[in-house]
Amino acid sequence: MFQFIPPKLTVPARPGSPAANRKPEEEASGPVRLDPRRVYVFGSTHIDVGGCSYYRILFTSQLLSQIYNQALFCDTRLLFHYDYIFPALSSFRLQRACSTRDLRWLRNVLIPAKNKYGFPFIYEIDDILVEEDIPVYNCYRSIFKEGKDALPVYMDASDAITVTCEPLVDYYSTKFGIPRDKFRVIPNYLPRYFFDSYDEAVILDRIRSQKKRRPRICFSCSMSHFDMNRTGAGDDFSDILDWIVENRRRYEFVFHGGFPPALKQYADDFTRIPIGPFLDYPRVRRSIHADLFIQPLRHSMFNECKSPIKLLESWAEGTPAFVQDLGCYMRIAPDACFDTADTLDRKVEALFADPDAQLQTIRANYARMKDYWLDDHLSEWLEVMLYPKGR
């Protein structure tokens, strides 16, 4: 019979709770948990409805609310105006706000409530959202015109800033003079209930069938990776476009999400699957039946601040992935990285030439996921949500 065993989460004691009055030696004798005699209310506003909000806000809220009955979450896309909730908040998180028009709300609503009721304010950002530092080929670049003026105001007003990686700490602390000790690095982790679809029987069938067909290679990414506006500046796919064209009959290339305008004349040679709702994202990826995912990225400060999410998503579903040799990928899987189209070509050939080695790679990659399931890292979020300034 299936038995759910909640993870052992170590969280700091809230000032005023019985656990907070323990002596140091008593504190060291065991983990401090959420006090079962009180209710914790966590509020948040998330700006988008895609992967960013789920990875950084919603998945965490959903899992914690399943484990702790006394942890209540009020997550909304609306700017918080809930006077009846403010007094009860244990903390409030604001995700990716980067426009000046919302600064009036920050100054007139959130900050006064924070000062009156004493709850911490945590600002969440997982990307570079300053127009001048976003690549010119990125079609969403102009959305962040106000980032340079707005972001430092949100960051200064917060008690802590959560980011996905150290390069983002370096970038924002240098860009805006924000103290480094204000940042809390929490990597992007994957919730098992949403992404874990590893099935070795399916994987074995897929590998065996490669002898009878062209391997399916998928590029799963948004339009932001392509020079949609034809700026002529190149994009994340520029260095491998010729390789794709040369091998378009050898492999079955699938573009999930965006499609590079530079390949328009060959459009009939590719399978194209449009982007859809994020909650349908894992199902669509599985339905592609890809033998390999590839994520090229141009070397830039913007891309160096990304998380290795494309690797993790592939590992979780039991599909190999090759990625650009950027720091975020090199730090966790240098074996999966390529620097040029020639290197990529050799890696792809080697992968499909040896079915046994391919299976071993898939198994080894899935084993790596033990370090990247959100279920095992919820305490990192609770630590910040309860004590953003540290203990």
N, C-alpha and C positions, 0 to 999 in steps of 0.2 A: 504494500500500500504506500502511495506517495505521502510523504510527510514533509511539510514546509518547516524548515529550521531557519529562523531569522538570523542574519549575520550579527556578530558581536561588534557593535559600534562603540568606539571610544570617543566620547565627546566631553568637552569641558563643562564644569558646573557653572550655572548662571549665578551671578552675585545675589546673595539673599537666600539661596536655596540651602537646604541642609547639607548637601554635598560640598558647598562652597566653604563651609565652616570646618571641614576636616583638617586635621593636622597634616603636615607634609608626609609623615611616615604612613598615615592612613591613606592618603591620596595615592601613594606609590604602591599600595598593596593590591590595587585592582583598578579596572577601568571605571570611569565615571559615565553614567548613562543619563539619558533624559529622565528627569524626575517623573515617575508615574503618577504623582499626586497633583501635577499641575498641567495646564494646557499651554502649548506653544503655538503661536500664530505667526506664520511667515508670509509676508506679502511680496508681490513682485509685479512689475510691468515689463512685458517683453514686446519689442517693437515689431519683429517679423513673425511669420507663421511657418518658416522653413526649418531647415536643420539647425541653424544657429540657436533659435529659441529652445528647441527640444534638447539639444546637447547640453546647453548651458543653464536652462531653467526647468523646463517641463519634465524631462525624464527624471531628474533628481527629485522634484516634488512628488511625482507619481510613485516612485519607489519608496520614499520615506513615509508617505501617507499610508502605504500598504503595510509597513512594518510597525509604525507607531500610531496607535489610536489617538494619542494625546497631541499629535503634531498635525495642525490644520494649515492648509495652504490656500491662499487667495491669489491666484495667478490670473492676470488679466492683460489684455492689450490696451486697455484704457488707462490713461494717467490716473493715478490713485487720487480720489476725492472722498474717501470713505471715512468720515469723521467718527463713525461708530466702531471702526476697526483700528484706527491709529492708536488708541490707548492700549490695545491688547497686543500690539506687534512685538515679537521677539527680535525681528529685523526686517528690513525691506531691501529688495534687490531691484535694480533698474538695468535693463539690458539694451545696449547699443543705441541709446538716445544720443543723437548727434546733430540736432537742429537747434537753432537759436530761438525758434518760436516757442519751444517748450521750456525755455529758461524762466519765463514768467511763472509757470507752474512750480518749477523747482524752488524759486525764491519766495513765492507767495503761499504755497501750500505745503510742499514736502519739508522744507527746512524749518518753518515754524512748528509743524507737527513733531518733527524729530527733536527739536529743542524743548518742546513742551513735555513730550512723553518719554524721551530718552532712548528710543529705539535706534540701533545702528543703521546706517545707510551704506549699502554696498553697490558699487557701480561695476557692471560686467561688460567687458569688451573683448572680442576674440579675433579682431582683424585690425588692419590699418584703415581708418576711416577719415583720412585727410586727403582731399582731392589731389593736391600737388605731389603726393607720394604714392598714388595709385597709378599703375601703368596706363598709358594713354589708350591702349587697345581695349581696356576694360569698359564695356558698354554701360556699366553702372557708375562710372567714375563721377559724373556730374551730380549724382544724388548727394554726394558728400561735400558740396561746396562750402557748407557752414561748419564742417567738422573742426577746422582749425580754430574757429572762434568759440564754438560751443563745448568741445570736449574738455578743455582745461577747466572750465567752470564746473562741470559735473564732477570731474576728478578731484578738484580742490574741495568741493563740498562733501565728498564721501569720506567714510571712515576707512574703507578699504576698496581696492580695485582688483577684481579677479580677472585673470588672463589665462590663456592656454599654454604659453611657453615663455621662456626667458628672453628670446629676441623681442617680444612685445614689451617686456619690462624695459629693455635697453632702449627701444624706440621711443616710448612715451615718456620715460624719465628724462631722456635727452631732449626730446622735442618740446616738452612743456615744463621742464624743470620740476616734475613731480618726484618727491622723495621715493627712493627705491623700496624703502621698508613699508610703504603703503600698499605695495602690490602683493597679491597672493597668487601663485601659479598653481592652477589645477588643470591638468591635461584633459582633453576630450576623452571620455570613456564611453564604451558602448553598453547599453542595457541588454542583458541576455534575452529578455522576453521579446525584444523587438528585432534583434539582429542575428541571434544565434540560430542558424539554419544548417549547420554542418551535418551532412548525411553521407557516410562513406559509401553506402550502396549506390547512391546517385552519382557520387564522384567516380566510382569504379566504372559504372556504365558509360559515363561521359568520356573517360580516358580511353576505354576500349573502342568507342565509336569513332575516335579521331582517325583511325586507319582508313575509314570508309568515306570520309568527308573532309572538307576544308575546316581547319580549326577556326572557331569564332573568337575574334579579339574585339573587346568592347572598350570604347572611350566613354566613360560616364562622367559628364561634367556639364556645367551650365554654360550659357553663351558668353559669360564674362571672360572665358579663356580664349576667345576668338576675336579677331579684328573685325567685328561686325560693321563698324563704321568706315572701313577701308581707309584707315589713317596712313597706311604704308609703313607703320612702325614695326610690323611683325607682331607675333603673339606667342602664346605658350606652345603652339604646335608648329611653328615655323621651321624648327630644326629637324622635324621628322616628316614633314609633308611629302618630300620626294620619296621617302621610304614607303609611306602609305600608298602613294600612287604606283610605285614599282611593284608592290606586293598585293595590290587590290584583287588580283585573280588567284593568288596563291592562298590568301587568307580571306575569310569572310569578316570584313570590318563592320562593326555596329557602332553607330553614334547615338548614345542615349543622352538626351538633353539638348545641347547645342550642336551645330554643324558648321564647320569652317567655310566661309564664303570662298576661300581660295580653292576649294575642291568642288565648286559648283558645276564645273564642266564634266565632272566624273560622278555626279550625284546618283545616277542610275546604277552605279557599281557598288553602292553602299546601302546597308540597312539603316534606316533612321527611325528612332523612337522618341517621341516628344517628351518633354519634361512634364511631370504631373504633380499631384499633391504629395507632400513629404510623407504622409502616413501610408502612402502606397509605394514608397520608394523601395523597400526591401523586396516586396513581392514582384515588382517590375524587374528588378535586377535578377532575381531568380528565374523569371520567365524568359530572360534573354538566353539562358543556358550558355553563358560565356565560358570559354576554356581559359581565358586570360583577360585581365583588365590592365590597361596601360594609362598612366597619368604623366604626361610631359608637363614641365613647368619651366618657364624662363627664369634664369638666375636674376633675382632682384631683391631688394629689401622687402618689398611687399610679400613676395612668395616665401622668403625666409621666415616670415612670421606666421606661416600656416602651421596647422597641426597635421600629423600623419594619418588623418582620418581615412584617406583612400586605401591605405594598406589595411587598416583595421577592419574596415567594412568587407574587404575581399577575404581576409583571413577568416572572419567569422562565418562566412558562407561556404568556405571550402574551395575557393577559387584562387589561383596564383595571381600575383600582381607585380608589374614592374613600374617603377616610379623614377622621377628625376633625382639626380644626386644632390638634392638640397639637404641642409642640415637637419631638418625635421625628420627626414627619412633615413639619412645616413646614420643618425644616432641610434636608431632601433633596428635597422635592417639594411646594412650596406650591401648585402648579397642581392637585394632586390633592386638596386639602383643602377641607372645607366647615365652616361654623360653625353654620348653622341648617338646618332642613328646607327652607326656601325656597331657600337657596343650593344645597342638594343637588338639589332638583327641577330647577332651571335647568341644573345640570351634567349630570344624567341626560338631560334632553331634548336638550341640545346634542350629547351624545355620539352618540345614536342618530339624530339628524337629518342627520348628515353622514358617510356611510360612508367617504369618502376621508380626512377628518380623523381618524376613529376609527382607521383603519389606520396613519396617520402617528403618532398618539399611541402606539399599541401598539409600533411600531418604535422610537420614541424611548425608550420606557420600557425595552425590552429592551436597548437600547444602554447605558443607565445601569447595567445589571448588571455591566458591566466593572469597576466599583469595588467590587462586593459578592460576588464569587465567593470562597469559602473557599480554593479551590485557589491563589489568588494572594496569600493572606494568612497562610499557614501559618507564615511566619517570625515573625509577631507572637506566636503562641503559643509557638514554640520559644524565643524570646527570654525569655519569662517562665518557661517550664518549666526552663530551664537557669540563668537568672540572675534570679530574682524580685526581688532587692534592687538590681538594676542592675549595670552594669559599672564 
